[in-house]
Amino acid sequence: MSFIDDFLASWREYREPGYYDSFDYHWTMTVDLDRCTGCGACVTACQAENNIPIVGEDALARGREMQWIRIEKYWEGDFPDVKLRFIPMLCQHCDAAPCETVCPVSATYHNQDGLNAQVYNRCIGTRSCAVYCPYEVRYFNYNNHHWDAPLEQQLNPDVSVREKGVMEKCSFCIQRIRQAKDVAKDEGGRRVQDGEVQPACVQTCPTEAMAFGDRNDPESQVSQIMSDERAYHVLEDLNTAPSVVYLRKVEGDVV
Amino acid sequence: MSSDARPQELSYADVNRDVVRSLVETGSKYYITLACSIAVMLACFFFPWFYQLYYGIGAAGVNHPSVWGTYLASFIFWIGLSHSGTLLSCVLHITNSEWRKAMYRSAEAMTLFSLMVAAMMVMVHVGRPWFIHWAVPYPNQMEMWPNFRSPLMFDVMAITTYLTGSSIFIYMGSIPDFAAVRDRTTGWRHHMYVILSLGWRGTDLEWHRLRWAYTFLAVLIIPLAVSVHSIVSWDFALSIVPALHQTIFAPYFVVGAIYSGTAGIVTVMYFLRKYMNFEQYITKVHFDNLGKLLLVLSLIWTYINIVEIFSGWYGGTSTEGEAIRYRLFGYYAPLYWEMILFCAVAPLLMISKRFRTSFVPMLILSILINIGMYTERFLIVGTSLSRQYLPDAWGLYVPSLVELSIIVGSVAMFITLFLIFVKIFPSVSIYEVKETLPEPEPEPDTPTGEPEWQPTH
């Protein structure tokens, strides 16, 4: 009974420790909050790269803006002694992602690169992933969007335009990762080198607050930044094992 | 208990006559009501829904943190309403309660139709309902299964099983009645009941098998019904949203479901009694017993609400604290206190027997309870999602006109289905009511040749 043997073999593989957390590449982003000025360049770059619709004034007022990466602002203290803190918030590509378990049709899943992938064509729009996500980084297409001429000319051909009724979110610019991997494959099947691939937000950041790379490679820039004592995950106590690492802002006169 | 259940002069022939009359004699009032409810269903449910299909889910008021809205609240509400019918009927059947026999048919029909409306609410809720079949496990050319880890997937399984189980249960219990009606009708009705009664002749063997299968199904359906609403609660409890991620949610939802379902039965009983001339069958005893049940359920429900708030406060995390504070004193606080008034305070009136046995106050209270229970579901969805972990992403959700219209339309859809039901199914069980009556005198050996009831056309 080859069918049963196949099934048992895949079952054993599935039961193997590390089945879920060992990946070919383990793409990771780091954000240094001490360098972040909250300028919003990453937001704009993402908008241009990923064909994110401009929803307009009405939808914005109704809380339906689309920003795969957004700058969260937190005010502290009373006037005149006011502090404003920024934190760029994007899909954390959690290794234990709550959104992946809840999708009834597996439209969102973990791929072999440790990315939390979203398949637009499979999504039926239950929106449960957005509820389950503690970071609130999933955005829903409440209606079809259009780009006023000539803006439709600048749509990125590598990224699909999403229709009404599907969920979307940051993909770590998966089209760039795919391209880099294709190039590496054509060049004799080598591995993608550190710094070879950068999402639009990392590429754009004027203060170089963000870095991107493979955590599996101990020599990579992100692996070294991750060992910084300021490194932390947002909402770490929820045990979602995020792939975005933040570096704490330096307060006061720390030397 | 059966002594004051109904006047003793009711005979077997009266039962046949009354029930068949409810099927074949239709007044103009019925047609006017049916026409109105169909019109409201088309205008308030299907028209806005088609608009939403064309425009997108944006026709509803949902926004970024609160991506779930009243559609999901309605879904839980209708699933909850479905809970008392078949479940109560099964529990009362295996405990041999006499008073069940006059009311269980319509209660089970309520289960069936609320489940159908709930299934429609899922279609309205999802963003791309034309792909909803992907959530059902079936072999397909994509070689894709649905995600078996998903609580929404469990939902699909549980609800289809419950729908199948309760359809079979209500149909099987009706077979002898279909046969009784078959023998007393003519024309197209006769042909319909010939098919529906599956050639029932009333032999001892047939009765034996029916009893056996009926009890078997009753025992099967009780755990099923409990599991269905537990699973619906897992849609919420398996998330990590503060105020939703709670172990109390499964019993909370089951109790809430039975509570609102029992109140729904009281409402339906009142109208059946009043407008279908079943005064002799549905009596004060039924309202009294249902009232006692409602009182107990309201106390359990209140207890669970207190536990929910206590454990949130005792947990001591800032997120849980904020979620509870927002529910109790935030934007939707008036709705919260309305729910407490309708579902926890007002039902205490049922302590008095005089209240339980008066029909109109019980009708009003049962409707209030269901309004309160709808509010509860709305608050669970609406307030929890607007206060999650990251304060920058907090929001406010207000239902749109399309959503409100679809709530009204779904009630009309339920009424339409029920109105069609009362003209096809004998809405009071003929053979089980007869069991509660004294046996008639043995008939003389030579038949008189007079039919006991003249068929009307």
Interface residues (C-beta under 8 A of the other chain):
Chain A: A59 R62 G63 R64 E65 E72 K73 Y74 M89 P98 T101 V102 C103 P104 V105 S106 R122 C123 I124 G125 T126 R127 S128 A130 V131 Y132 P134 Y135 E136 Y139 F140 N141 Y142 N143 N144 K164 G165 V166 M167 L235 L238
Chain B: Y55 G56 I57 G58 G61 V62 N63 H64 P65 V67 W68 H125 V126 G127 R128 P129 F131 I132 W134 A135 M144 W145 P146 N147 R149 S150 P151 L152 M153 V156 D235 L238 S239 I240 V241 L385 Q388 Y389 L390 P391 D392 A393 G395 L396
